[in-house]
Amino acid sequence: MGYLPVGLCVFSLFGLFLLGKSLDQFRENWSGLFKLVGEKRVRLILLGLSSVPVLILVSLGFLFVFFYREDRPVRWAHGIFILGLWFVLTFSFILLVSITRLGNRPAFSTLAAPVLVVPLVAYLTPLWRFKETFTEGTFPWAGVTGIILVVVCYVYLSAVWREWIGRRPQKISRESNRVHMP
């Protein structure tokens, strides 16, 4: 077993760690995001980040059941690993763009997460290169790493959802504003 597959898995997990660190800077600028983008767009972005990976997993499952007959374990590992990398990349780019659009200077972790993950995505997206890199004994490492990437990204995303729900302006009903006279 070579060091390249293990190193690629470690780099992808380090990119995930940097994404988690960049969430701290995002929390500091949360109220400015509502003013800049609006509550409706924030909700649409969060819905897109939540639902698109699930749709991709369903479509990958459909492809594996009905079309791809050979190399199923390698294709599953490739699909999950690339999905996890794309999820980290998309999430980190959204955080980076949000922070820079607010006029703030991005922290090192906010800048480093996409810079670290972009070469991994570009290098490993073609299946033939994935097969070259992750040989017969090492492709399960990529599958496990991909599962970790997807699960932890959903944990981070649920933290952002909770933060959004907690920071939403509460609507007061008209009934509670009325003065009741006996």
RODO-2510 file (C-alpha; in nm, 4 decimals, decimal comma):
residues 182
     n   res          X          Y          Z
     1     m     0,0000     0,0000     0,0000
     2     g     0,1436     0,3342    -0,1048
     3     y     0,1377     0,6603     0,0798
     4     l    -0,0509     0,8510    -0,1891
     5     p    -0,4004     0,7092    -0,1139
     6     v    -0,3569     0,7590     0,2589
     7     g    -0,2207     1,1091     0,2042
     8     l    -0,5150     1,2042    -0,0171
     9     c    -0,7583     1,0810     0,2476
    10     v    -0,5729     1,2756     0,5180
    11     f    -0,5704     1,5932     0,3044
    12     s    -0,9435     1,5625     0,2437
    13     l    -1,0102     1,5185     0,6158
    14     f    -0,7874     1,8184     0,6883
    15     g    -0,9947     2,0221     0,4411
    16     l    -1,3036     1,9132     0,6329
    17     f    -1,1411     2,0243     0,9579
    18     l    -1,0634     2,3650     0,8071
    19     l    -1,4253     2,3921     0,6930
    20     g    -1,5342     2,3377     1,0528
    21     k    -1,2938     2,6062     1,1718
    22     s    -1,4288     2,8506     0,9133
    23     l    -1,7784     2,8085     1,0568
    24     d    -1,6602     3,0094     1,3582
    25     q    -1,5928     3,3123     1,1390
    26     f    -1,9263     3,2589     0,9666
    27     r    -2,1101     3,2658     1,3023
    28     e    -1,9559     3,6036     1,3836
    29     n    -2,0969     3,7512     1,0632
    30     w    -2,4378     3,5840     1,0647
    31     s    -2,6521     3,8933     1,1208
    32     g    -2,4831     4,0788     0,8346
    33     l    -2,5693     3,7931     0,6013
    34     f    -2,9419     3,8500     0,6559
    35     k    -2,9008     4,2158     0,5687
    36     l    -2,6947     4,1418     0,2584
    37     v    -2,8727     3,8429     0,1088
    38     g    -3,2086     3,8216     0,2791
    39     e    -3,3758     3,5479     0,4756
    40     k    -3,5373     3,3827     0,1736
    41     r    -3,2078     3,3364    -0,0109
    42     v    -3,0359     3,2040     0,3001
    43     r    -3,3108     2,9453     0,3331
    44     l    -3,2810     2,8482    -0,0361
    45     i    -2,9040     2,8069    -0,0064
    46     l    -2,9439     2,5894     0,3030
    47     l    -3,2137     2,3815     0,1342
    48     g    -2,9924     2,3337    -0,1701
    49     l    -2,6955     2,2295     0,0415
    50     s    -2,9177     1,9870     0,2310
    51     s    -3,1033     1,8260    -0,0573
    52     v    -2,8599     1,8101    -0,3499
    53     p    -2,6241     1,5500    -0,1920
    54     v    -2,9226     1,3288    -0,1119
    55     l    -3,0439     1,3546    -0,4721
    56     i    -2,6947     1,2696    -0,5949
    57     l    -2,6817     0,9637    -0,3688
    58     v    -3,0197     0,8458    -0,4972
    59     s    -2,9133     0,8935    -0,8582
    60     l    -2,5831     0,7145    -0,7914
    61     g    -2,7753     0,4267    -0,6403
    62     f    -3,0002     0,4163    -0,9455
    63     l    -2,6980     0,4098    -1,1772
    64     f    -2,5272     0,1347    -0,9784
    65     v    -2,8354    -0,0848    -0,9697
    66     f    -2,9391    -0,0505    -1,3319
    67     f    -2,6344     0,0455    -1,5402
    68     y    -2,2955    -0,0159    -1,3816
    69     r    -2,2334    -0,3889    -1,3612
    70     e    -1,8545    -0,4073    -1,3251
    71     d    -1,6334    -0,2678    -1,0488
    72     r    -1,9222    -0,1805    -0,8217
    73     p    -1,7182    -0,1500    -0,4983
    74     v    -1,4646     0,0772    -0,6673
    75     r    -1,7403     0,2864    -0,8245
    76     w    -1,9213     0,3193    -0,4890
    77     a    -1,5997     0,4279    -0,3176
    78     h    -1,5298     0,6740    -0,5992
    79     g    -1,8835     0,8136    -0,5941
    80     i    -1,8970     0,8604    -0,2180
    81     f    -1,5460     1,0048    -0,1972
    82     i    -1,6031     1,2546    -0,4785
    83     l    -1,9451     1,3468    -0,3360
    84     g    -1,7816     1,4193    -0,0010
    85     l    -1,5093     1,6286    -0,1632
    86     w    -1,7611     1,8261    -0,3678
    87     f    -1,9743     1,8795    -0,0577
    88     v    -1,6768     2,0185     0,1355
    89     l    -1,5777     2,2325    -0,1621
    90     t    -1,9252     2,3768    -0,2194
    91     f    -1,9840     2,4448     0,1491
    92     s    -1,6452     2,6128     0,1902
    93     f    -1,6935     2,8271    -0,1223
    94     i    -2,0336     2,9440     0,0028
    95     l    -1,8775     3,0409     0,3353
    96     l    -1,5869     3,2155     0,1640
    97     v    -1,8097     3,4124    -0,0725
    98     s    -2,0476     3,5066     0,2098
    99     i    -1,7698     3,6390     0,4302
   100     t    -1,6001     3,8336     0,1518
   101     r    -1,9311     3,9794     0,0288
   102     l    -1,9891     4,1119     0,3769
   103     g    -1,6655     4,3068     0,3414
   104     n    -1,4743     4,1064     0,6003
   105     r    -1,1311     3,9598     0,5613
   106     p    -1,1472     3,5787     0,5474
   107     a    -0,9565     3,3862     0,8110
   108     f    -0,6825     3,1430     0,7135
   109     s    -0,9096     2,8414     0,7563
   110     t    -1,1785     2,9976     0,5389
   111     l    -0,9262     3,0501     0,2596
   112     a    -0,7377     2,7232     0,3054
   113     a    -1,0335     2,4822     0,2941
   114     p    -1,1264     2,5391    -0,0726
   115     v    -0,7634     2,5807    -0,1775
   116     l    -0,6825     2,2420    -0,0272
   117     v    -0,9846     2,0578    -0,1680
   118     v    -0,9884     2,1960    -0,5255
   119     p    -0,6804     1,9983    -0,6406
   120     l    -0,8194     1,6808    -0,4853
   121     v    -1,1487     1,7212    -0,6707
   122     a    -0,9736     1,8019    -0,9974
   123     y    -0,7318     1,5119    -0,9644
   124     l    -0,9666     1,2371    -0,8466
   125     t    -1,2923     1,3067    -1,0320
   126     p    -1,2065     1,0951    -1,3396
   127     l    -1,2713     0,7304    -1,2571
   128     w    -0,9590     0,6071    -1,4373
   129     r    -0,7373     0,8302    -1,2232
   130     f    -0,9169     0,7199    -0,9079
   131     k    -0,8529     0,3571    -1,0052
   132     e    -0,4863     0,4354    -1,0667
   133     t    -0,4493     0,6075    -0,7315
   134     f    -0,6614     0,3836    -0,5109
   135     t    -0,5600     0,0332    -0,6077
   136     e    -0,7446    -0,2844    -0,5111
   137     g    -0,6532    -0,2745    -0,1429
   138     t    -0,6852     0,0975    -0,0798
   139     f    -1,0197     0,1963    -0,2337
   140     p    -1,2105     0,1124     0,0884
   141     w    -1,0108     0,3915     0,2552
   142     a    -1,1581     0,6330     0,0043
   143     g    -1,5108     0,5022     0,0647
   144     v    -1,4819     0,5362     0,4412
   145     t    -1,3284     0,8818     0,4063
   146     g    -1,6104     0,9846     0,1729
   147     i    -1,8717     0,8669     0,4223
   148     i    -1,6968     1,0657     0,6961
   149     l    -1,6883     1,3748     0,4733
   150     v    -2,0585     1,3549     0,3902
   151     v    -2,1714     1,2815     0,7467
   152     v    -1,9602     1,5553     0,9053
   153     c    -2,0701     1,8067     0,6401
   154     y    -2,4301     1,7275     0,7336
   155     v    -2,3413     1,7796     1,0999
   156     y    -2,1917     2,1184     1,0120
   157     l    -2,4950     2,1981     0,7994
   158     s    -2,7327     2,1089     1,0826
   159     a    -2,5365     2,3472     1,3076
   160     v    -2,5867     2,6218     1,0493
   161     w    -2,9597     2,5363     1,0305
   162     r    -2,9888     2,5598     1,4107
   163     e    -2,8039     2,8913     1,4041
   164     w    -3,0360     3,0209     1,1310
   165     i    -3,3478     2,9156     1,3202
   166     g    -3,2154     3,0748     1,6378
   167     r    -3,1296     3,4043     1,4653
   168     r    -3,4449     3,4409     1,2558
   169     p    -3,6501     3,7442     1,3402
   170     q    -3,9520     3,6246     1,5299
   171     k    -4,2871     3,7275     1,3882
   172     i    -4,5274     3,8549     1,6515
   173     s    -4,8882     3,7844     1,5874
   174     r    -5,1322     4,0716     1,5878
   175     e    -5,3413     3,9046     1,8523
   176     s    -5,0642     3,9302     2,1100
   177     n    -5,0269     4,3051     2,0500
   178     r    -5,3839     4,3896     2,1328
   179     v    -5,4749     4,5369     2,4652
   180     h    -5,7591     4,3454     2,6223
   181     m    -6,0144     4,5545     2,8005
   182     p    -6,2566     4,3908     3,0393
***
